[in-house]
Amino acid sequence: RHHRLAEGVRKAVDAWGLKLCAKAPQWHSDTVSAILVPEGIDSGDVVKRAYRTYQTSLGGGLNKVFGKVFRIGHLGWLNEVMVCASLSAAEM
């Protein structure tokens, strides 16, 4: 289930025209995806807006990727609707 949900997130990221922090497929995780934001955009703004507007928690980037990525988790007690909500909040 986690692999299937993770693949859905990766396909959405590709459809947005964005890239994952883990560029090579062998580095892709079935528990979390870190999505690179375009130059000039602070990923913290994406995280804040998702939470303030849609009450959806996304993760921010840490250390070297702080401000450059946001994270969508796809592990634990999770289903398709929950993943779609996270994707929708991030896209908005």
LOBALO-914224 format. One record per atom (N, C-alpha, C): residue number from 1; residue in one letter; atom name; z, x, y. Coordinates in steps of 0.05 Angstrom, whole numbers, padded with zeros to 5 digits, always signed. Each point is the difference from the previous one (the first is absolute). Example, Ala and Ser with C-alpha at 12.3 -4.5 7.8 and 13.67 -1.06 7.14 Angstrom:
2
[1 "A" "N" [+00156 +00264 -00114]]
[1 "A" "CA" [+00000 -00018 +00024]]
[1 "A" "C" [+00000 +00018 +00024]]
[2 "S" "N" [-00014 -00007 +00021]]
[2 "S" "CA" [+00001 +00016 +00024]]
[2 "S" "C" [+00014 -00015 +00022]]
//
This chain:
92
[1 "R" "N" [+00000 +00017 -00024]]
[1 "R" "CA" [+00000 -00017 +00024]]
[1 "R" "C" [+00000 +00017 +00025]]
[2 "H" "N" [+00017 +00021 +00001]]
[2 "H" "CA" [+00001 +00017 +00024]]
[2 "H" "C" [-00026 +00014 +00005]]
[3 "H" "N" [-00013 +00009 -00021]]
[3 "H" "CA" [-00026 +00013 +00003]]
[3 "H" "C" [-00021 -00019 +00012]]
[4 "R" "N" [+00000 -00024 -00010]]
[4 "R" "CA" [-00019 -00021 +00010]]
[4 "R" "C" [+00005 -00006 +00029]]
[5 "L" "N" [+00025 -00003 +00008]]
[5 "L" "CA" [+00007 -00006 +00028]]
[5 "L" "C" [-00007 +00024 +00018]]
[6 "A" "N" [+00005 +00024 -00010]]
[6 "A" "CA" [-00006 +00024 +00015]]
[6 "A" "C" [-00030 +00003 +00004]]
[7 "E" "N" [-00016 -00007 -00020]]
[7 "E" "CA" [-00029 +00001 +00002]]
[7 "E" "C" [-00009 -00020 +00021]]
[8 "G" "N" [+00012 -00023 +00002]]
[8 "G" "CA" [-00006 -00020 +00020]]
[8 "G" "C" [+00005 +00011 +00028]]
[9 "V" "N" [+00022 +00013 +00004]]
[9 "V" "CA" [+00007 +00012 +00026]]
[9 "V" "C" [-00021 +00021 +00006]]
[10 "R" "N" [-00007 +00017 -00019]]
[10 "R" "CA" [-00020 +00021 +00006]]
[10 "R" "C" [-00027 -00011 +00007]]
[11 "K" "N" [-00008 -00022 -00013]]
[11 "K" "CA" [-00025 -00013 +00007]]
[11 "K" "C" [+00000 -00012 +00027]]
[12 "A" "N" [+00023 -00012 +00008]]
[12 "A" "CA" [+00002 -00011 +00027]]
[12 "A" "C" [-00002 +00022 +00021]]
[13 "V" "N" [+00014 +00023 -00005]]
[13 "V" "CA" [-00001 +00022 +00019]]
[13 "V" "C" [-00029 +00010 +00003]]
[14 "D" "N" [-00014 +00002 -00022]]
[14 "D" "CA" [-00028 +00008 +00001]]
[14 "D" "C" [-00017 -00020 +00016]]
[15 "A" "N" [+00005 -00026 -00004]]
[15 "A" "CA" [-00015 -00021 +00014]]
[15 "A" "C" [+00006 +00001 +00030]]
[16 "W" "N" [+00024 +00009 +00008]]
[16 "W" "CA" [+00006 +00003 +00028]]
[16 "W" "C" [-00014 +00025 +00012]]
[17 "G" "N" [-00010 +00017 -00017]]
[17 "G" "CA" [-00013 +00024 +00010]]
[17 "G" "C" [+00021 +00022 +00005]]
[18 "L" "N" [+00024 -00003 -00011]]
[18 "L" "CA" [+00021 +00020 +00003]]
[18 "L" "C" [+00002 +00017 -00025]]
[19 "K" "N" [+00016 +00021 +00002]]
[19 "K" "CA" [+00003 +00018 -00023]]
[19 "K" "C" [+00030 +00002 -00008]]
[20 "L" "N" [+00004 +00006 -00025]]
[20 "L" "CA" [+00027 +00005 -00009]]
[20 "L" "C" [+00008 +00029 +00006]]
[21 "C" "N" [+00026 +00005 +00003]]
[21 "C" "CA" [+00010 +00027 +00003]]
[21 "C" "C" [-00006 +00017 -00025]]
[22 "A" "N" [+00004 -00013 -00023]]
[22 "A" "CA" [-00007 +00013 -00026]]
[22 "A" "C" [-00030 -00004 -00004]]
[23 "K" "N" [-00015 +00020 +00007]]
[23 "K" "CA" [-00029 -00003 +00000]]
[23 "K" "C" [-00013 -00001 -00027]]
[24 "A" "N" [+00009 +00016 -00019]]
[24 "A" "CA" [-00012 +00001 -00027]]
[24 "A" "C" [+00013 -00021 -00018]]
[25 "P" "N" [-00016 -00014 -00016]]
[25 "P" "CA" [+00011 -00020 -00018]]
[25 "P" "C" [+00023 +00009 -00018]]
[26 "Q" "N" [+00000 +00025 -00008]]
[26 "Q" "CA" [+00022 +00009 -00017]]
[26 "Q" "C" [+00026 +00001 +00015]]
[27 "W" "N" [+00000 -00001 +00026]]
[27 "W" "CA" [+00024 +00000 +00016]]
[27 "W" "C" [+00009 -00029 +00008]]
[28 "H" "N" [-00016 -00020 -00006]]
[28 "H" "CA" [+00007 -00027 +00006]]
[28 "H" "C" [+00025 -00009 -00015]]
[29 "S" "N" [+00017 -00015 +00013]]
[29 "S" "CA" [+00025 -00009 -00012]]
[29 "S" "C" [-00002 -00030 -00006]]
[30 "D" "N" [+00013 -00008 -00022]]
[30 "D" "CA" [+00002 -00028 -00006]]
[30 "D" "C" [+00025 -00013 +00012]]
[31 "T" "N" [+00015 +00016 +00016]]
[31 "T" "CA" [+00024 -00011 +00012]]
[31 "T" "C" [-00001 -00003 +00030]]
[32 "V" "N" [-00016 +00017 +00013]]
[32 "V" "CA" [-00003 -00002 +00029]]
[32 "V" "C" [-00027 +00012 +00009]]
[33 "S" "N" [-00011 -00012 +00021]]
[33 "S" "CA" [-00024 +00011 +00013]]
[33 "S" "C" [+00006 +00007 +00028]]
[34 "A" "N" [-00007 +00025 +00009]]
[34 "A" "CA" [+00002 +00009 +00027]]
[34 "A" "C" [-00027 -00001 +00013]]
[35 "I" "N" [-00003 -00016 +00021]]
[35 "I" "CA" [-00026 -00005 +00012]]
[35 "I" "C" [-00002 +00014 +00027]]
[36 "L" "N" [-00020 +00017 +00003]]
[36 "L" "CA" [-00004 +00014 +00025]]
[36 "L" "C" [-00011 -00019 +00021]]
[37 "V" "N" [+00011 +00002 +00024]]
[37 "V" "CA" [-00010 -00016 +00022]]
[37 "V" "C" [-00020 +00016 +00016]]
[38 "P" "N" [-00019 -00013 +00015]]
[38 "P" "CA" [-00019 +00015 +00015]]
[38 "P" "C" [+00013 +00017 +00023]]
[39 "E" "N" [-00013 +00021 +00008]]
[39 "E" "CA" [+00010 +00016 +00023]]
[39 "E" "C" [+00006 -00018 +00023]]
[40 "G" "N" [+00021 +00006 +00015]]
[40 "G" "CA" [+00007 -00015 +00023]]
[40 "G" "C" [+00017 -00025 -00005]]
[41 "I" "N" [+00005 -00006 -00025]]
[41 "I" "CA" [+00018 -00022 -00008]]
[41 "I" "C" [+00025 +00012 -00012]]
[42 "D" "N" [+00023 -00011 +00009]]
[42 "D" "CA" [+00025 +00009 -00011]]
[42 "D" "C" [+00007 -00020 -00023]]
[43 "S" "N" [+00004 +00011 -00024]]
[43 "S" "CA" [+00005 -00017 -00023]]
[43 "S" "C" [+00027 -00015 +00004]]
[44 "G" "N" [+00018 +00011 +00016]]
[44 "G" "CA" [+00025 -00014 +00006]]
[44 "G" "C" [-00005 -00027 +00013]]
[45 "D" "N" [-00021 -00002 +00016]]
[45 "D" "CA" [-00007 -00026 +00013]]
[45 "D" "C" [-00009 -00020 -00021]]
[46 "V" "N" [-00014 +00009 -00021]]
[46 "V" "CA" [-00009 -00018 -00021]]
[46 "V" "C" [+00025 -00011 -00015]]
[47 "V" "N" [+00019 +00018 -00006]]
[47 "V" "CA" [+00024 -00007 -00014]]
[47 "V" "C" [+00017 -00020 +00016]]
[48 "K" "N" [+00003 +00006 +00026]]
[48 "K" "CA" [+00016 -00017 +00018]]
[48 "K" "C" [-00012 -00028 +00003]]
[49 "R" "N" [-00026 +00000 +00004]]
[49 "R" "CA" [-00014 -00026 +00004]]
[49 "R" "C" [+00002 -00017 -00026]]
[50 "A" "N" [-00004 +00012 -00023]]
[50 "A" "CA" [+00002 -00015 -00025]]
[50 "A" "C" [+00027 -00013 -00003]]
[51 "Y" "N" [+00021 +00015 +00008]]
[51 "Y" "CA" [+00027 -00010 -00003]]
[51 "Y" "C" [+00006 -00021 +00021]]
[52 "R" "N" [-00005 +00006 +00025]]
[52 "R" "CA" [+00007 -00018 +00022]]
[52 "R" "C" [-00016 -00026 -00001]]
[53 "T" "N" [-00026 +00002 -00007]]
[53 "T" "CA" [-00017 -00024 +00001]]
[53 "T" "C" [+00000 -00015 -00026]]
[54 "Y" "N" [+00001 +00014 -00023]]
[54 "Y" "CA" [-00004 -00013 -00026]]
[54 "Y" "C" [+00024 +00003 -00019]]
[55 "Q" "N" [+00022 +00013 +00010]]
[55 "Q" "CA" [+00024 +00004 -00017]]
[55 "Q" "C" [-00008 +00014 -00026]]
[56 "T" "N" [-00018 +00019 +00002]]
[56 "T" "CA" [-00009 +00015 -00024]]
[56 "T" "C" [+00007 +00029 +00005]]
[57 "S" "N" [+00013 +00012 -00020]]
[57 "S" "CA" [+00008 +00028 +00003]]
[57 "S" "C" [-00020 +00019 -00013]]
[58 "L" "N" [-00011 +00017 +00016]]
[58 "L" "CA" [-00018 +00022 -00009]]
[58 "L" "C" [+00016 +00026 +00005]]
[59 "G" "N" [-00007 +00020 -00014]]
[59 "G" "CA" [+00013 +00026 +00004]]
[59 "G" "C" [-00015 +00017 +00019]]
[60 "G" "N" [+00014 +00017 +00014]]
[60 "G" "CA" [-00012 +00019 +00019]]
[60 "G" "C" [-00005 +00026 -00014]]
[61 "G" "N" [-00015 +00017 +00014]]
[61 "G" "CA" [-00004 +00027 -00011]]
[61 "G" "C" [+00024 +00018 +00005]]
[62 "L" "N" [+00003 +00019 -00017]]
[62 "L" "CA" [+00023 +00019 +00002]]
[62 "L" "C" [-00010 +00028 +00004]]
[63 "N" "N" [+00016 +00016 +00013]]
[63 "N" "CA" [-00005 +00029 +00004]]
[63 "N" "C" [-00028 +00005 +00012]]
[64 "K" "N" [-00017 +00014 -00014]]
[64 "K" "CA" [-00026 +00008 +00011]]
[64 "K" "C" [-00019 -00023 +00006]]
[65 "V" "N" [+00004 -00023 -00013]]
[65 "V" "CA" [-00017 -00023 +00004]]
[65 "V" "C" [+00013 -00021 +00018]]
[66 "F" "N" [+00022 +00006 +00013]]
[66 "F" "CA" [+00014 -00019 +00017]]
[66 "F" "C" [-00020 -00008 +00023]]
[67 "G" "N" [-00003 -00026 +00003]]
[67 "G" "CA" [-00018 -00011 +00020]]
[67 "G" "C" [-00029 -00001 -00008]]
[68 "K" "N" [-00006 +00011 -00024]]
[68 "K" "CA" [-00028 +00002 -00009]]
[68 "K" "C" [-00006 -00019 -00023]]
[69 "V" "N" [+00021 -00008 -00015]]
[69 "V" "CA" [-00004 -00018 -00023]]
[69 "V" "C" [+00021 -00023 +00001]]
[70 "F" "N" [-00007 -00022 -00013]]
[70 "F" "CA" [+00020 -00020 -00006]]
[70 "F" "C" [-00002 -00004 -00031]]
[71 "R" "N" [+00021 -00010 -00011]]
[71 "R" "CA" [+00002 -00002 -00029]]
[71 "R" "C" [+00003 -00029 -00009]]
[72 "I" "N" [-00015 -00007 -00021]]
[72 "I" "CA" [+00003 -00026 -00013]]
[72 "I" "C" [+00010 +00006 -00029]]
[73 "G" "N" [+00023 -00011 -00006]]
[73 "G" "CA" [+00011 +00003 -00027]]
[73 "G" "C" [-00011 -00021 -00018]]
[74 "H" "N" [-00004 +00008 -00025]]
[74 "H" "CA" [-00009 -00019 -00021]]
[74 "H" "C" [+00014 +00006 -00026]]
[75 "L" "N" [+00027 -00002 +00001]]
[75 "L" "CA" [+00016 +00005 -00024]]
[75 "L" "C" [+00022 -00021 -00001]]
[76 "G" "N" [+00014 +00000 -00022]]
[76 "G" "CA" [+00023 -00018 -00003]]
[76 "G" "C" [-00009 -00029 -00004]]
[77 "W" "N" [+00017 -00018 +00009]]
[77 "W" "CA" [-00005 -00029 -00002]]
[77 "W" "C" [-00020 -00008 +00021]]
[78 "L" "N" [-00025 -00001 -00008]]
[78 "L" "CA" [-00022 -00004 +00019]]
[78 "L" "C" [-00022 -00016 -00014]]
[79 "N" "N" [-00014 -00016 +00016]]
[79 "N" "CA" [-00023 -00015 -00011]]
[79 "N" "C" [-00023 +00001 +00019]]
[80 "E" "N" [-00022 -00012 -00007]]
[80 "E" "CA" [-00025 +00001 +00016]]
[80 "E" "C" [+00004 -00011 +00028]]
[81 "V" "N" [+00014 -00022 +00002]]
[81 "V" "CA" [+00005 -00013 +00026]]
[81 "V" "C" [+00015 +00018 +00018]]
[82 "M" "N" [+00020 +00014 -00010]]
[82 "M" "CA" [+00016 +00018 +00016]]
[82 "M" "C" [-00017 +00024 +00010]]
[83 "V" "N" [-00018 +00010 -00017]]
[83 "V" "CA" [-00018 +00022 +00008]]
[83 "V" "C" [-00019 -00010 +00021]]
[84 "C" "N" [-00011 -00024 -00004]]
[84 "C" "CA" [-00019 -00011 +00020]]
[84 "C" "C" [+00014 -00004 +00027]]
[85 "A" "N" [+00025 -00008 +00000]]
[85 "A" "CA" [+00015 -00003 +00025]]
[85 "A" "C" [+00002 +00027 +00014]]
[86 "S" "N" [+00007 +00020 -00015]]
[86 "S" "CA" [+00002 +00027 +00013]]
[86 "S" "C" [-00027 +00009 +00011]]
[87 "L" "N" [-00021 -00004 -00015]]
[87 "L" "CA" [-00026 +00008 +00009]]
[87 "L" "C" [-00008 -00016 +00025]]
[88 "S" "N" [+00005 -00025 +00000]]
[88 "S" "CA" [-00006 -00017 +00023]]
[88 "S" "C" [+00015 +00008 +00025]]
[89 "A" "N" [+00026 +00006 -00003]]
[89 "A" "CA" [+00016 +00008 +00023]]
[89 "A" "C" [-00010 +00027 +00010]]
[90 "A" "N" [-00007 +00018 -00017]]
[90 "A" "CA" [-00010 +00026 +00009]]
[90 "A" "C" [-00027 -00003 +00014]]
[91 "E" "N" [-00017 -00018 -00010]]
[91 "E" "CA" [-00027 -00003 +00012]]
[91 "E" "C" [+00001 -00014 +00027]]
[92 "M" "N" [+00019 -00018 +00003]]
[92 "M" "CA" [+00002 -00014 +00026]]
[92 "M" "C" [+00007 +00018 +00022]]
//
